[in-house]
């Protein structure tokens, strides 16, 4: 081991053991033991953590610089726990055994769960929805409502958290939702029964989730 590497190893050992100051890893680093950091941790180069990482302050992995994005693509984090810390990922880390976030995590690229389709954005909005009454002897009479979901674009996947007060008004109600135009979700309530009796669900707060995946 060169003298510079020895100095780096000793310095990192002291910083990581004390864990009370900010730590910046700016060169390729391999850590084979548990790492506990009490201050901010910034990793801007290739790092392989073969065991657990516990961080009790803000954690930033990568940067917006293109060279860091390339370097960070090879980062492997086997088992990571962020305790009361805000984690920001500006590149694509790999969690070989999962990650636990007790606060919040921000991914500026995408999230791939279990090898499935990468998710690039998730949006949610709640709004009180008051459908018009529907009644017909011809299925399917409909009532529509428009909901603002800022950031939604045509083609996004929309799911609806329909409250029980609407869903169980009758067993002959079904609904669907889609992004009608930028920032606007439309939800359609369909009455599939054959009775002429009017069905008028009470207004209720409804949740709309919008998902975007890569092509």
Buried (B, 14 or more C-beta within 10 A) or exposed (E): EEEEEEEBEEEBEEBBEEBEEEBEBEEEBEBEEEBBBBBBBBBBBBBBBBEBBBBBBBBBBBBEEEEBBEBBBBBEBBBBBBEEBBBBBBBBBEBEEEBEBEEEBEBEBBBBEEEEEBBBBBBEBEBEBBBEEBEBEEEBBBBBBEBEBEEBBEEBBBEBEBBEEBBEBBEBBBBEBBBBEEBBBBBBBBBBBEEEEEBBBEBBEBBBBBBBBEE
